[in-house]
Amino acid sequence: MGIFVFLPLVLPLTAWPVARLAELHLHPRTATRLLTAVAVVMSVCSTLCLALLMVVGTAQLPGNPLPDGWSDPEVRAAVPYDGIAGRAAIPALAAVATACGRTLWRHRRVTRRARRALSGLPGRRVVVLPDDTPYAYALPGGPGGPGGSDGSDGSGRIVVTTALLAGLRPAERRALFAHERAHLAARHHRHLLAVHLAARANPFLRPLRSAVLYTAERWADEAAAQAVGDRRAVARAIGKAALLTPAGPAPTLPALAAVGPVPRRVAALLAPAPAVRRWPPVCTAVGAAAWGAAAGTAVSAMSSANSAVTLFLTLYAATPL
């Protein structure tokens, strides 16, 4: 495997430039999808390489249940600094599994609590809660659409309190509902959960998580502006909701103003609508950064695949029949 087994652990650094530039120069939809895909692939590759290192490290421990041949010198020679890297990978992989497990558990707990709290309330698509705390969020799944209860079909419910509605004008209310419908239609909760898990798997991916938290909100902002036909109304709704709303329900549930720098979102809505491009021109800064992130992702995938195949063949040859 050589040094290739370590590359996926640090190659997420190649995506840092595009994480910042995508927020400024790409359409929010393109930026969200690009950054989420890069984060997911890189996190899977780095976790796979940690697992490969763990196998080599575990084979050196006395009393391990692995075949004796897996601790042969030929196997150890496949990993540089096998004694240090192999043993360090064991607690590192355990920490990754624990962090990702806690994130999934928290997401399921929050969504289940919300669905349970709303189960007896009227309204299939919109639920207005008589609450003095102003907030609004999109809850995927449930009775928002026909079939499916996990939001896989874009279904869900929009939850808003009377306190928030009282602080908005009619046009701003329409913008609020359009924003939350955009979250459900584009399944933004999937993007948010994916980048949260990726950041837990590899801390170098945290800038991509922060960027997706912002671009997903901007995506919903632009969809709402197109739906209501008034960018200023959406900007006013976001600004007022941000002033009124104390916090969102959870970092993996899309909310109107709980995520993302609100002044930047308002300024973007007061500017002309961004151009829709599937891929930025290579001659621009964001284009070069995007190609750099794509190259880093490809190298990460190839390095992890090469390491996995090499270790499999080495272990197969070292295992007695």
Secondary structure, 3 states (H helix, E strand, C coil): CHHHHCHHHHHHHHHHHHHHHHHHHCCHHHHHHHHHHHHHHHHHHHHHHHHHHHHHHHHCCCCCCCCHHHHCHHHHCCCCCHHHHHHHHHHHHHHHHHHHHHHHHHHHHHHHHHHHHHCCCCCCCEEEECCCCCCEEEEECCCCCCCCCCCCCCCEEEEEEHHHHHCCCHHHHHHHHHHHHHHHHCCHHHHHHHHHHHHHHCHHHHHHHHHHHHHHHHHHHHHHHHHHCCHHHHHHHHHHHHHHCCCCCCCCCCECCCCCCHHHHHHHHHCCCCCCCCCCCCCCHHHHHHHHHHHHHHHHHHHHHHHHHHHHHHHHHHCCC
